[in-house]
Amino acid sequence: MESLEPLLVVQEHDLALDRLRHRHATLPERDQFAAAAADVRALDAEIEQRRPPLAELARNEARYEDEAQKLSGQADAANAKLYSGEITSPKELQALQADVDQLRRHQAAVEEQAIAVMEEREPLEADLAALLARRAARSEDLTAAEATLAVAVASFDAEIAAEQVVRDESAAGLDAPIVALYERCRANSSSRVGAARLVGHTCQGCHLTIPATEVDALRKAPPGTIAHCDNCGAILVP
């Protein structure tokens, strides 16, 4: 049988790939991108909450202004008629003057309502403008974070691809059944170790002791004999 030594080389490359993939998945740039994206989403939600009340205030203000403008027009028309000379009856003139006064009072009251709505709206609009400014700034942060993350990901992708090529070249010299067994052992191992050196009576995969009788039997067996660590299941390489 062939020597199992090459399995340890494959194992080293696989562990290197595990480390690279872990770093790839836990890049700090991912956290920065996620934080910026979360902030943008939160700001968008807050902005959307602020818009309806503001829109309602704007509609009310416009309605009051329109009403005030109509009342002003009616008062102006009545006032013009009052001084046009068309009406000569003192009683009618007095009634018309009362109408003008009533229209002006109503106009003033409506204008006060419009002013009150405007005063309520302005600070809310200032708050919304501040939110929009924060959103724009954070959106720029998000774009920058996305670009930075893309560069970091591409760098690790290249490292992983290069390591994978070397790993596959190392495994190419081994029989396919041996590689398949190694990969099953590795998949079942919590430490991702499929093959481990046996040093003395200790498995270097789990660093636990192998019974002396099993160690002696393995060392006397022909090269390439398959034996597993009873503790971690790794293929032992004496």
C-alpha positions as CSV (number, residue, x, y, z in Angstrom):
1,M,0.0,0.0,0.0
2,E,1.1,3.6,-0.6
3,S,2.4,5.8,2.2
4,L,-0.2,7.9,4.0
5,E,2.3,10.8,4.4
6,P,0.8,12.8,1.5
7,L,-2.5,12.9,3.5
8,L,-0.8,15.1,6.1
9,V,0.1,17.6,3.3
10,V,-3.4,17.6,2.0
11,Q,-4.6,18.1,5.6
12,E,-2.4,21.2,6.0
13,H,-3.7,22.7,2.8
14,D,-7.3,21.9,3.9
15,L,-6.7,23.6,7.3
16,A,-5.2,26.6,5.5
17,L,-8.3,26.7,3.3
18,D,-10.5,26.5,6.4
19,R,-8.7,29.5,7.9
20,L,-8.9,31.5,4.7
21,R,-12.6,30.8,4.4
22,H,-13.2,31.7,8.0
23,R,-11.4,35.0,7.5
24,H,-13.3,35.5,4.2
25,A,-16.6,35.0,6.1
26,T,-15.6,37.2,9.0
27,L,-13.9,40.1,7.3
28,P,-14.2,43.3,9.3
29,E,-15.2,45.0,6.1
30,R,-18.4,42.9,6.2
31,D,-19.3,44.4,9.6
32,Q,-18.7,47.9,8.3
33,F,-20.8,47.3,5.2
34,A,-23.6,45.7,7.3
35,A,-23.5,48.5,9.8
36,A,-23.8,51.2,7.1
37,A,-26.6,49.3,5.3
38,A,-28.5,48.9,8.6
39,D,-28.1,52.6,9.3
40,V,-29.4,53.5,5.8
41,R,-32.4,51.2,6.2
42,A,-33.2,52.6,9.6
43,L,-32.9,56.2,8.3
44,D,-35.1,55.3,5.3
45,A,-37.7,53.9,7.7
46,E,-37.6,57.0,9.9
47,I,-37.8,59.3,6.9
48,E,-40.8,57.5,5.6
49,Q,-42.5,57.8,9.0
50,R,-41.9,61.6,8.9
51,R,-43.3,62.2,5.4
52,P,-47.1,61.6,5.9
53,P,-47.6,64.0,8.9
54,L,-45.6,66.6,7.0
55,A,-47.6,66.1,3.8
56,E,-50.9,66.4,5.9
57,L,-49.7,69.7,7.4
58,A,-48.7,71.0,4.0
59,R,-52.2,70.1,2.7
60,N,-53.8,71.9,5.6
61,E,-51.7,74.9,5.2
62,A,-52.4,75.1,1.5
63,R,-56.1,74.7,2.2
64,Y,-56.1,77.5,4.8
65,E,-54.2,79.8,2.4
66,D,-56.6,79.1,-0.4
67,E,-59.5,79.8,1.9
68,A,-57.9,83.0,3.1
69,Q,-57.3,84.1,-0.5
70,K,-60.9,83.4,-1.4
71,L,-62.2,85.4,1.6
72,S,-59.8,88.2,0.7
73,G,-61.2,88.3,-2.8
74,Q,-64.8,88.3,-1.5
75,A,-64.0,91.1,1.0
76,D,-62.2,93.1,-1.7
77,A,-65.2,92.7,-4.0
78,A,-67.7,93.7,-1.3
79,N,-65.5,96.7,-0.3
80,A,-65.3,97.8,-3.9
81,K,-69.1,97.6,-4.2
82,L,-69.4,99.5,-1.0
83,Y,-67.6,102.5,-2.4
84,S,-68.7,102.1,-6.0
85,G,-71.7,104.4,-5.6
86,E,-74.1,101.7,-6.8
87,I,-75.7,101.5,-3.4
88,T,-77.3,104.6,-1.9
89,S,-79.5,103.1,0.8
90,P,-77.8,103.7,4.2
91,K,-79.3,100.4,5.5
92,E,-77.8,98.4,2.6
93,L,-74.5,100.2,2.9
94,Q,-74.4,99.3,6.6
95,A,-75.2,95.7,5.9
96,L,-72.5,95.5,3.2
97,Q,-70.0,97.1,5.6
98,A,-70.9,94.4,8.1
99,D,-70.3,91.7,5.5
100,V,-66.9,93.2,4.7
101,D,-65.9,93.3,8.4
102,Q,-67.1,89.7,8.8
103,L,-65.2,88.5,5.8
104,R,-62.0,90.3,7.1
105,R,-62.4,88.7,10.5
106,H,-62.9,85.3,9.0
107,Q,-59.9,85.9,6.7
108,A,-57.7,86.9,9.7
109,A,-58.8,83.8,11.6
110,V,-58.0,81.5,8.7
111,E,-54.7,83.2,8.2
112,E,-53.9,82.6,11.8
113,Q,-54.7,78.9,11.3
114,A,-52.4,78.8,8.3
115,I,-49.6,80.5,10.4
116,A,-50.1,78.0,13.2
117,V,-49.8,75.1,10.8
118,M,-46.7,76.6,9.2
119,E,-45.1,77.0,12.6
120,E,-45.9,73.4,13.4
121,R,-44.5,72.3,10.0
122,E,-41.3,74.2,9.9
123,P,-39.4,72.4,12.7
124,L,-40.6,69.0,11.4
125,E,-39.3,70.0,8.0
126,A,-36.0,70.9,9.6
127,D,-35.8,67.5,11.3
128,L,-36.6,65.8,8.0
129,A,-33.9,67.8,6.2
130,A,-31.4,66.7,8.9
131,L,-32.4,63.1,8.5
132,L,-32.0,63.4,4.7
133,A,-28.6,64.8,5.2
134,R,-27.6,62.0,7.5
135,R,-29.0,59.5,5.1
136,A,-27.0,61.0,2.2
137,A,-23.8,60.9,4.2
138,R,-24.4,57.3,5.4
139,S,-25.3,56.3,1.9
140,E,-21.8,57.6,0.8
141,D,-20.3,55.5,3.7
142,L,-22.3,52.5,2.4
143,T,-21.0,52.9,-1.1
144,A,-17.4,53.2,0.1
145,A,-17.8,50.2,2.5
146,E,-19.2,48.2,-0.4
147,A,-16.2,49.0,-2.6
148,T,-13.7,48.2,0.2
149,L,-15.5,44.9,0.9
150,A,-15.3,44.0,-2.8
151,V,-11.6,44.6,-2.8
152,A,-11.1,42.5,0.4
153,V,-13.3,39.7,-0.9
154,A,-11.5,39.6,-4.3
155,S,-8.2,39.3,-2.5
156,F,-9.3,36.4,-0.3
157,D,-11.0,34.7,-3.3
158,A,-7.6,34.8,-5.1
159,E,-5.8,33.4,-2.1
160,I,-8.4,30.6,-1.7
161,A,-8.3,29.7,-5.3
162,A,-4.5,29.5,-5.3
163,E,-4.5,27.4,-2.1
164,Q,-7.2,25.1,-3.6
165,V,-5.0,24.5,-6.6
166,V,-2.1,23.4,-4.5
167,R,-4.3,21.3,-2.3
168,D,-5.8,19.5,-5.3
169,E,-2.3,18.9,-6.7
170,S,-1.3,17.4,-3.4
171,A,-4.3,15.1,-3.4
172,A,-3.9,14.1,-7.0
173,G,-1.1,11.6,-6.1
174,L,-3.3,9.6,-3.7
175,D,-5.8,6.9,-4.5
176,A,-9.3,8.2,-4.8
177,P,-10.7,5.8,-2.1
178,I,-8.1,7.0,0.4
179,V,-9.0,10.7,-0.4
180,A,-12.7,9.9,-0.1
181,L,-12.1,8.2,3.3
182,Y,-10.0,11.1,4.5
183,E,-12.7,13.6,3.5
184,R,-15.4,11.6,5.3
185,C,-13.3,11.6,8.4
186,R,-12.7,15.3,8.1
187,A,-16.4,16.1,7.6
188,N,-17.2,14.1,10.8
189,S,-14.6,15.8,12.9
190,S,-15.4,18.9,14.9
191,S,-11.8,20.0,14.5
192,R,-11.9,19.4,10.7
193,V,-9.0,17.0,11.0
194,G,-9.2,13.9,8.7
195,A,-5.6,12.7,9.1
196,A,-3.2,13.2,12.0
197,R,0.4,12.3,12.8
198,L,0.9,9.8,15.6
199,V,3.7,11.0,17.8
200,G,4.6,8.5,20.5
201,H,1.2,7.4,21.8
202,T,-0.5,10.7,21.1
203,C,-2.8,11.6,18.2
204,Q,-1.9,15.1,17.0
205,G,-5.4,15.7,15.8
206,C,-7.0,15.6,19.2
207,H,-3.8,15.4,21.4
208,L,-5.2,12.4,23.3
209,T,-3.4,9.2,24.1
210,I,-3.9,6.0,22.0
211,P,-3.7,2.7,23.8
212,A,-0.2,1.2,23.6
213,T,-1.3,-2.1,22.0
214,E,-3.0,-0.2,19.1
215,V,0.1,1.9,18.6
216,D,2.4,-1.1,18.5
217,A,0.1,-2.9,16.1
218,L,0.0,0.1,13.8
219,R,3.8,0.6,13.8
220,K,4.3,-3.1,12.9
221,A,1.7,-3.0,10.1
222,P,2.7,-2.5,6.4
223,P,3.0,1.1,5.2
224,G,-0.4,2.5,4.2
225,T,-2.3,0.5,6.7
226,I,-5.5,2.4,7.7
227,A,-6.1,3.0,11.4
228,H,-8.2,5.5,13.1
229,C,-7.9,7.5,16.3
230,D,-10.5,6.1,18.7
231,N,-11.0,9.6,20.1
232,C,-11.4,11.9,17.0
233,G,-11.7,9.4,14.1
234,A,-8.8,10.8,12.2
235,I,-6.7,8.5,10.0
236,L,-3.4,7.9,11.9
237,V,-0.1,8.4,10.1
238,P,2.8,6.9,12.1
